[in-house]
Amino acid sequence: MISDKASTAAGDVPAVVRAGAILDLVAASSDPVSMTEIAERLNLARSSAHGLCHTLVNLGLLEKRARGFSLGGHVMAWANAFLDRSDMVGAFSRLWDQTPALRQETMTLTILDGADVIYVASRQGDDPFGITFRMGMRLPAAYTATGKAILSTLDEAEVRRLYRDGLPPALTDRSVGSLDALVRELEEIRARGFSIDDEQVRRGMFCFGAPVHDFSGKKAVGGFAISVRADSLTPARIEALGADVIRYARLLSRSLGS
C-alpha cells in the first residue's frame, strides 16, 4: 500500500515510485484495472492516479481499454532488452533445443522478485495440464517449485525476513500453510537437492525444481523446473524427475560459470 505521501527510500522520486506501483498492479491483473481500483488499491488521490495513468498511456506503458487499463506494448521493448542480456535465458533455450527428451514435459525458468517468482522463459511440453506459463507471469515463490528451489539457497533468517508479514494467500488447499512449515520444507530441499510443488499452485500438477547458480556465490540467480500431470507420477518417476531437474539445473549453472 502506498499513498500520495508515500515514504520512500532516500533519494527516491515519489512520482516514479507511484508509477511503478501502478504498473505492478496492472501487470498482476488478468483483466483491465479501472481508475477507481487503482486509486483505492494504492491509496492514491484520484487526481494523482489520473495524471500518472495519463502519462503512462502517453509513454506506451499502459493501454486504455473500455473497462480500465492494461499494460502497453512498450513494456515488451524492456522485456526483450532484458532477455537479450540474459545468459540464463539463452542457456535455457539451448538446453531445450539440444535435449529432445525434454520436449515431452513443460520446462520453466524464473527469477526471484521479492516474495514472488517471475517467469522469464518457458517451453510447453506435449502433455498439457491446464495451465500455460508465460513470460512475465508472477506467482508466490513459497508455493512454486522454482521459488522453493531459490529460497532454499537463502539462510533461514533471510527467509523469515522476507515473510515477516506472513505467507501470501494460498493458491490451493495443498499450499504450504505457515512460515514454519515452509522453513522445514526448505530444509528438506537442501538435503534432497530438488524441490517439489505437490499441487500447491494448481490441483493436478506437480513441479520439480532446482536452483540455478552463476559464478557469484551460493545464492541462486534463478530456478529451473519440470512440470507434469500428477496422475502420471509413480514413485520411480518422482525419483527420476528429481534427478533430471538437478542434472539440467547444473548444466544451466555450468553454462553461467558456476
N, C-alpha and C positions, 0 to 999 in steps of 0.2 A: 504494500500500500504506500502510495506517495501522495503528496499534497502540493498545492501551489507554493508552499513554503517548505518543500521537502528538504530534509537535512541531507547534504551531500558531502562527499569527501572533500578535503581541502583542495581548492583549485578546480573542482568540477563546475561546469556551467549548468545551472538548473534546467534551462530550456532543453538542452541536449539530453539530460537525464530523463525528462518527461517524454521527449520524443522517442527515446529508446524504449521506455516502458510501454508506450502506445504500440510500437512495432511488435514488441514481445507479446502483448495481449492479443493483437490481431493474428499474429503467427500461430498462437496456440489454439485458435478457434477454427473449427471446420466450416463455420458459417460466417457471413459478413457480420461485423460488430457495429452496432449503432453508436451515434454520437452520445446518446444518453448513457449507454452502458459504459463507454469509455470514460466519461466524466465521473460516473458513480463508482466504477470499479477501481479507478486510480485516484479518487478523491480530488478531482480537478474542478475548478470553476468551469462552467460550460463555455464561457468566452475564451478561456485559455485553451481548452480542448479543441474548440472550433478553429482557433488560429493555428495551432500545431498541426491539426489534421489537414487544413487547407494547404499549409506549407509542404507537408509530406506528400500530398497529392501532386502538387506542382513539381516536386522533385522526382516523381515517378515511384516513390517508395510505398505509397498507398494508392488504391484504386477505389473510386466512389462507385458503389453499387446501389441498387434501388433500396435495399434493406440495411445499408451500412457501408463499412469499409472492409476491403480485403487487401492483402499485400499486392503492391505494384510490381510490374515487370523488372524495374531497375534493380531490385534486390538480387535477381539472378546474375547480374554482372558481378556483384560482390561474391556471390556463392561460387561462380565459375572461377573467379580470381583466386579464391581460397583453394579450390580443388586443384587448380593448375600448379600451385606452390606446394601441394601436399604430397610428399613422397609416399606417405602411408596409403593414400587413396590409390595412387599409381601402382604400388606394390600389391594392393588388394585386387585390382583389376587384372594384373598379370597373373596372380595366383589362380584366379577364376579361369582365365583363358588357357592356362597351361595344365589345368587339372580337370580333365573331363569327368572324373568320378564325382566331383563336387556339384555338377550341374543337376543332379537329382535332388539336391537339398537347397534350402534357402540360406544364403550367407549374408551377414550384416556386419558393418563396421561403424563404431560410434566413438565419440569423444565425450568427456565429462564436462558439463557446464553447470556449476553449482550443484544442486541435488538432482539434476536431470542428466540424461544422455541425449545427445543429438546425433541422428543418423546421417553420416557423411557419405556412405556408399552402401549399396545392397544389390544382390542378384537373386532373383526369384527362381526357385527350383521348379522341377517338373511336377512336383507333388503339392498341389495347393492346399491351404488350410484356413482360408477365410480372412487373411489379413495381408495387406500389401505394405511393406516397409518402403518409405520414400525418403529421398534426401531432404533434410531439414526437419523431419519428424522428431518430436520430443516426447520422451517418456520418463517416468520416475526411475532413477538409477537403482533404487532399492529393490525394484521388482523385476528388472530385466537381467538376463544372463550377462550381457556386456557390461552393464552398470555394476553388478556384483563383482565381476572379474576386476574391473578397475578399482572399485572400493577396497578389494582385498589387498591391494598394494599400498594402501594408506594404513597408518597405525590407528589403534583404537581411539586415541584422543582426537585425531583429526575427524574420524567418522562421527564421533559424538558431538563435536562442534558443528559439523555440517547439518546434523539433525537435532540441534539443541531445542528446536521448537516442535519436535515430533516428526513422525513419518508422514508423507503425503497420503491423501485418501486412497484406500485400497482399490485396485482395479478389478479383482475377483475375490471370491471368498477364500482363495488359497494364498493371496498376497501376504507376505510376512507381516505379523501383527504388531510388533513392538521393536523399539530400538535394541533392547537386549537380545531379542531373537535374531535380529539382523547381525549383531556383533558375533553371536555364536555361529551363524551361518557363514560369515566371512572367515572365521577361524577354520571351519571345515573346508572351505575353498582353498585356503593356503595350504592345508595339509594334503588335499586331494589333487590340487593343481588345476582344476577347472570348476566352473560354476554351473548351476542348473536353475533355470526358470521352469519350475514344475507347475505350469498353468497359472502362474502368478500374474501374467499380463493378459492372457486370453485362455479361456477354457478350451481344451482340446489341442493346445500347442505346448510343446516342450522345446526349450532352447538350451544349448550347451555353449558356454563361453570361456574365454581365456584372455588374459591381458596381453597387450602389445606394448613392447618397450622399444625405446631408441637408445642411443649412446649416453643419454643424460643422467640416468640413475635408476633407482628401484621403482619409482612411481611410474605407473603405466601412462602412456600417451594416448592409448585407445583400447577398445575392447572388440574382440572378434567373436562371432557366434555362428553356430549352425542351428537351424530351426527345423523341427519335424513334427508330424502329427503324433499326438500322444498315443493313439491306438496302434501305431506302427512299432511301438517300443517293446523290446524284451530285455531281460537283464543283460544278455550278451550284447545286444545292440547299444544299450546305455554305456557299457564299458567301452565298446568300440568307438562310439561317438565322442566320449570323453578323451580317449587317446588321440582321435583325429583332431579335435579342436585345439588340443595342446600342441600337436605337431605343426598344424598350419599357422597358429599364432606365433610359434617360434620361428617359422620360415619368414613371416612378415617382419618379426623383430630383427632377425639377422639382416634382412634387406635394408633395415633402417640403421644398422650399425651397432645393434645391441651385442 
